[in-house]
Amino acid sequence: MRLYLMQQRQNIKPRFKIPDCYSDTLEELIKIEYENIVLTRNGTMNEISNATISAAAKWLNMTSRKTGLLIYGGVGNGKTTLASAICNIVDKIFYSPVSSERKQFQRISAIKITDTALKEQERFGEIKYAELLFIDDLGCEPQTVKTFGNSIAPLSDVLYYRYDQMKFTIATSNLDETGLSDYYEQRIYDRMNEMFDRLHFVNKSFRK
């Protein structure tokens, strides 16, 4: 049994992280990217707390934490903007001269995952198996849909696979802990608990 466990540990790849050379500047880079996204939408910079950005940067730098980050809280308070800023930073770093690797986030909403599973099987596979994935608005998607008379659960399928394979995943949701546990069946919610670290947004909506 001990030999088996040792072999299993050897097969587990280290969790994705940003190159060490960015450790000291990652928080500032995320903040700048967050501001850029807001300005691109002709918005005004909101009062997202430095503590929230700092928590996201620290999580991104960790190697021994969970392979997912769930950013959750009320509507319109910057969750998707922060997740997008993280994705943008990762994409830029891994397409820069500093990195010899090429990595890029796949990005999709939970609702779109369901639609893609029904209409674009090849694209659905790209999402499911992606090394880096951002899923927006967990809890807005239908839990099951019908195809050729059969019921399928595309979002659950994606989460099951990414949990089993320890794939790096960022997600957002407007649901709180109680809402998430009520919306998803226990098997999925238990996996989400083990898969995702949580980052709770408590700001009010910035949308006007």
HUCORBEL-V918690 format. One record per run of one state. SS is the DSSP state (alpha for helix, beta for strand, coil for the rest). FROM is the first residue (numbers start at 1). TO is the last residue. Records with the same first field share a line. If there is no record, write none. Layout:
SS = FROM-TO ; FROM-TO
This chain:
coil = 1-1 ; 12-19 ; 23-25 ; 41-49 ; 62-67 ; 74-78 ; 94-105 ; 120-120 ; 130-131 ; 139-144 ; 148-149 ; 153-153 ; 166-167 ; 174-176 ; 184-185 ; 202-208
alpha = 2-11 ; 20-22 ; 26-40 ; 50-61 ; 79-93 ; 110-119 ; 121-129 ; 154-165 ; 177-183 ; 186-195
beta = 68-73 ; 106-109 ; 132-138 ; 145-147 ; 150-152 ; 168-173 ; 196-201
